[in-house]
């Protein structure tokens, strides 16, 4: 279930006001009771004092006589305990000989009693505690009545004020809804409340990353469509040549060219899929990887291809080199480096080296091919870039090193291209951090 921030704020604020009102009411009641007790105790003393200066007859007042002070009861005894006067014949509180104030429970009710010793007389004035409590409660109700009457107005005011305070959220929500994949402009950050600044900053960062991802995807799709057009067109033309072949020799030659075109298209599609999968957002788990063992597996996979081209494929390793990384991605990286080396090497061989140095795992793939000119080395990592003037006859897709670079960047490593030890060929050096291996 969802709830409104404005509704929750209104409910909590009104609840806080109600609790505050109850606390204020309790405090007001307590204070009113204290003040009334002090005032009425003073009146009790004054009544007793006034009686002490008056002569009281020995005959009590007749029963049922209405006196002007119905809330107070006054009684006078002589020294022998004979009641000389009482103001309420139907209410006769027991004699309390102790001087001063006291509370007396009588006739199922609590009474506040003041007793004064006046020579040979005992004067006692009493007042019911219940009346004091009722008077204090009445005073409290009168004090809280304006606050209770103002609660609806306070609720309306809080509703309007909270709505005004939350208006930036509504504005921000409208701005986010207005964003589309084609228009991911940053959200405005002017005149924002302090609480919204981190949220808007995070949203703008997300929009920026999303825009980069969408732009990369659009560029990838456009490049892939462009690159696939040529081999597919060639396959279609070669298929037409097969259909028009007039002899078996022409048909065999056309079929061979068709097979080559299909192989090239297949390799291009495979590399496109590989490149699309090498995305850190897909969350491939990093585990402990032995690069030495991984290199041996890759060499075993490509050994038949190297033997077909009469190339020597060897491994030089100092032993196990452990790091933490994405094993499948690292295997793709090594596979592309070895595959490129085999494709662009006509004679000699390829050497794969695995070692550790300066707190990093080092992988080198060195071949004896034509190499890459220094001026081209900064561009060969771009997608679909193919170096002009290749002499091996291999027509690559321009994705192999782009995939390698992406895997290296994902692992926080570095890649360097240089000439081989003899000055010819190409040596690719990949440095990867060990991580928490």
Beta strands, then each sheet from edge to edge (+ up, - down):
strand 1: 72-78
strand 2: 83-86
strand 3: 100-106
strand 4: 109-118
strand 5: 121-128
strand 6: 287-290
strand 7: 312-317
strand 8: 322-325
strand 9: 349-357
strand 10: 360-367
strand 11: 414-418
strand 12: 426-433
sheet 1: 2+ 1- 5+ 4- 3+
sheet 2: 6+ 8-
sheet 3: 7+ 9+ 10- 12+ 11-
end
